[in-house]
Amino acid sequence: MCRCCYNTSLWSLAYPGDHILFKFSQFFLGLMFLFSGFSELKANRKTYAIISFSVSLFSILVFITTLLSRKG
């Protein structure tokens, strides 16, 4: 994974309301971990697959939460 993915995901967690680009980068980071989990599962590395699926679920839930959050 590239460092850019990590930086944009950390930026979107730190400032969830600033830029819509960062919200969607969080979503695509979750998709990347989801596909990584499938490839790890196919390679019969179940521990890494479970970790990838867990990170993917967390990342997509953060995306949905920040997308649905209202500014008061």
N, CA, C and O of each residue as an XYZ file, in Angstrom:
288
protein
N       0.830     -1.180      0.000
C       0.000      0.000      0.000
C       0.875      1.244      0.000
O       1.997      1.247      0.505
N       0.344      2.252     -0.559
C       1.129      3.483     -0.654
C       0.929      4.341      0.596
O      -0.057      4.210      1.322
N       1.876      5.196      0.809
C       1.816      6.092      1.956
C       0.698      7.117      1.792
O       0.159      7.626      2.775
N       0.360      7.409      0.553
C      -0.703      8.376      0.277
C      -2.047      7.888      0.833
O      -2.827      8.683      1.356
N      -2.315      6.588      0.720
C      -3.562      6.040      1.268
C      -3.617      6.208      2.773
O      -4.656      6.566      3.327
N      -2.492      5.948      3.437
C      -2.471      6.114      4.881
C      -2.671      7.575      5.272
O      -3.421      7.876      6.200
N      -2.001      8.477      4.567
C      -2.100      9.895      4.914
C      -3.506     10.426      4.704
O      -4.020     11.159      5.548
N      -4.138     10.070      3.589
C      -5.485     10.589      3.354
C      -6.492      9.976      4.305
O      -7.451     10.641      4.698
N      -6.297      8.721      4.684
C      -7.242      8.124      5.635
C      -7.081      8.737      7.020
O      -8.075      8.974      7.706
N      -5.858      8.994      7.438
C      -5.658      9.654      8.728
C      -6.194     11.078      8.701
O      -6.760     11.546      9.688
N      -6.022     11.763      7.591
C      -6.527     13.129      7.458
C      -8.053     13.141      7.522
O      -8.645     14.033      8.130
N      -8.693     12.146      6.891
C     -10.153     12.115      6.906
C     -10.695     11.749      8.284
O     -11.796     12.163      8.646
N      -9.935     10.981      9.051
C     -10.365     10.703     10.421
C     -10.177     11.917     11.322
O     -10.991     12.164     12.212
N      -9.116     12.669     11.095
C      -8.840     13.829     11.939
C      -9.787     14.985     11.641
O     -10.230     15.679     12.555
N     -10.100     15.193     10.348
C     -10.968     16.285      9.928
C     -12.076     15.747      9.035
O     -11.995     15.890      7.815
N     -13.108     15.132      9.607
C     -14.116     14.465      8.778
C     -14.998     15.398      7.967
O     -15.610     14.952      6.998
N     -15.089     16.660      8.315
C     -16.004     17.540      7.606
C     -15.353     18.479      6.615
O     -16.037     19.299      6.003
N     -14.040     18.379      6.443
C     -13.350     19.356      5.606
C     -13.536     19.123      4.118
O     -13.987     20.024      3.410
N     -13.211     17.974      3.638
C     -13.201     17.741      2.203
C     -13.922     16.436      1.873
O     -13.732     15.422      2.545
N     -14.734     16.472      0.853
C     -15.455     15.281      0.428
C     -14.498     14.254     -0.180
O     -14.766     13.053     -0.145
N     -13.386     14.730     -0.736
C     -12.398     13.833     -1.322
C     -11.846     12.872     -0.284
O     -11.640     11.692     -0.569
N     -11.609     13.370      0.908
C     -11.057     12.532      1.950
C     -12.065     11.499      2.445
O     -11.684     10.407      2.869
N     -13.341     11.842      2.392
C     -14.358     10.870      2.776
C     -14.376      9.701      1.801
O     -14.475      8.542      2.203
N     -14.281     10.016      0.534
C     -14.313      8.946     -0.450
C     -12.997      8.178     -0.521
O     -12.987      7.010     -0.909
N     -11.899      8.808     -0.156
C     -10.642      8.056     -0.089
C     -10.704      7.036      1.040
O     -10.101      5.967      0.946
N     -11.425      7.360      2.100
C     -11.645      6.394      3.183
C     -12.429      5.191      2.671
O     -12.130      4.053      3.033
N     -13.417      5.435      1.843
C     -14.210      4.353      1.266
C     -13.359      3.464      0.359
O     -13.441      2.237      0.431
N     -12.549      4.081     -0.488
C     -11.725      3.301     -1.399
C     -10.609      2.559     -0.665
O     -10.172      1.501     -1.116
N     -10.153      3.097      0.445
C      -9.205      2.382      1.279
C      -9.869      1.129      1.857
O      -9.243      0.072      1.938
N     -11.130      1.250      2.256
C     -11.872      0.089      2.743
C     -12.060     -0.960      1.663
O     -11.962     -2.157      1.933
N     -12.329     -0.520      0.443
C     -12.451     -1.478     -0.657
C     -11.129     -2.175     -0.953
O     -11.102     -3.363     -1.275
N     -10.044     -1.436     -0.844
C      -8.734     -2.035     -1.069
C      -8.452     -3.126     -0.038
O      -7.934     -4.187     -0.385
N      -8.786     -2.871      1.213
C      -8.599     -3.888      2.237
C      -9.557     -5.063      2.042
O      -9.213     -6.201      2.363
N     -10.740     -4.799      1.525
C     -11.687     -5.881      1.257
C     -11.137     -6.830      0.187
O     -11.177     -8.049      0.356
N     -10.628     -6.272     -0.903
C     -10.059     -7.107     -1.954
C      -8.771     -7.786     -1.499
O      -8.460     -8.899     -1.924
N      -8.035     -7.112     -0.639
C      -6.844     -7.724     -0.061
C      -7.227     -8.923      0.808
O      -6.533     -9.939      0.814
N      -8.321     -8.799      1.530
C      -8.802     -9.920      2.345
C      -9.212    -11.105      1.499
O      -8.958    -12.252      1.866
N      -9.852    -10.834      0.358
C     -10.216    -11.935     -0.527
C      -8.987    -12.635     -1.099
O      -8.962    -13.861     -1.210
N      -7.974    -11.862     -1.460
C      -6.764    -12.490     -2.001
C      -6.016    -13.264     -0.920
O      -5.439    -14.313     -1.207
N      -6.015    -12.770      0.310
C      -5.391    -13.511      1.412
C      -6.166    -14.790      1.718
O      -5.571    -15.821      2.034
N      -7.477    -14.721      1.624
C      -8.292    -15.911      1.848
C      -8.053    -16.943      0.758
O      -8.027    -18.143      1.031
N      -7.882    -16.489     -0.453
C      -7.606    -17.381     -1.576
C      -6.233    -18.040     -1.433
O      -6.039    -19.185     -1.841
N      -5.276    -17.296     -0.842
C      -3.937    -17.839     -0.625
C      -3.858    -18.676      0.653
O      -2.774    -19.109      1.043
N      -4.995    -18.902      1.303
C      -5.113    -19.725      2.505
C      -4.344    -19.134      3.696
O      -3.770    -19.872      4.496
N      -4.337    -17.820      3.805
C      -3.776    -17.128      4.960
C      -4.943    -16.491      5.710
O      -5.249    -15.312      5.534
N      -5.574    -17.287      6.535
C      -6.830    -16.876      7.159
C      -6.657    -15.777      8.198
O      -7.543    -14.938      8.363
N      -5.531    -15.771      8.898
C      -5.318    -14.730      9.909
C      -5.237    -13.361      9.254
O      -5.869    -12.412      9.718
N      -4.460    -13.251      8.174
C      -4.346    -11.971      7.470
C      -5.653    -11.590      6.782
O      -5.971    -10.408      6.651
N      -6.402    -12.587      6.348
C      -7.699    -12.308      5.725
C      -8.667    -11.722      6.741
O      -9.387    -10.774      6.430
N      -8.694    -12.264      7.932
C      -9.585    -11.759      8.977
C      -9.192    -10.334      9.366
O     -10.056     -9.482      9.574
N      -7.894    -10.080      9.464
C      -7.431     -8.730      9.788
C      -7.822     -7.760      8.681
O      -8.281     -6.653      8.962
N      -7.645     -8.162      7.429
C      -8.008     -7.284      6.302
C      -9.499     -7.014      6.262
O      -9.920     -5.887      6.004
N     -10.300     -8.036      6.514
C     -11.751     -7.831      6.533
C     -12.163     -6.919      7.681
O     -13.065     -6.095      7.528
N     -11.506     -7.064      8.834
C     -11.834     -6.212      9.983
C     -11.487     -4.753      9.711
O     -12.270     -3.857     10.024
N     -10.319     -4.516      9.131
C      -9.918     -3.145      8.808
C     -10.843     -2.568      7.741
O     -11.195     -1.390      7.788
N     -11.231     -3.399      6.785
C     -12.146     -2.956      5.741
C     -13.491     -2.562      6.329
O     -14.046     -1.525      5.968
N     -14.011     -3.367      7.217
C     -15.287     -3.058      7.851
C     -15.210     -1.759      8.638
O     -16.112     -0.926      8.561
N     -14.133     -1.588      9.393
C     -13.962     -0.362     10.162
C     -13.870      0.859      9.251
O     -14.488      1.889      9.518
N     -13.105      0.738      8.191
C     -12.912      1.861      7.280
C     -14.217      2.251      6.586
O     -14.512      3.438      6.450
N     -14.987      1.282      6.155
C     -16.249      1.579      5.487
C     -17.272      2.136      6.481
O     -18.073      3.002      6.127
N     -17.247      1.645      7.719
C     -18.142      2.206      8.735
C     -17.779      3.655      9.059
O     -18.667      4.478      9.280
N     -16.490      3.974      9.088
C     -16.077      5.361      9.296
C     -16.553      6.223      8.136
O     -17.007      7.348      8.342
N     -16.451      5.702      6.916
C     -16.928      6.444      5.745
C     -18.423      6.730      5.857
O     -18.865      7.856      5.629
N     -19.194      5.709      6.207
C     -20.650      5.888      6.305
C     -20.992      6.857      7.438
O     -21.877      7.700      7.287
N     -20.302      6.742      8.557
C     -20.562      7.628      9.679
C     -20.261      9.080      9.335
O     -21.053      9.971      9.640
N     -19.117      9.318      8.699
C     -18.780     10.698      8.345
C     -19.664     11.226      7.223
O     -19.908     12.430      7.145
N     -20.139     10.356      6.366
C     -21.018     10.798      5.290
C     -22.399     11.191      5.824
O     -23.017     12.134      5.329
N     -22.872     10.466      6.827
C     -24.196     10.714      7.375
C     -24.219     11.705      8.531
O     -25.288     12.130      8.970
N     -23.041     12.072      9.023
C     -23.017     12.992     10.169
C     -23.448     14.389      9.730
O     -23.117     14.859      8.641
N     -24.182     15.015     10.600
C     -24.664     16.374     10.328
C     -23.797     17.368     11.066
O     -23.301     17.109     12.163
N     -23.632     18.494     10.441
C     -22.950     19.578     11.122
C     -23.990     20.424     11.832
O     -24.985     20.823     11.227
N     -23.773     20.696     13.094
C     -24.763     21.419     13.850
C     -24.407     22.817     13.993
O     -25.145     23.582     14.614
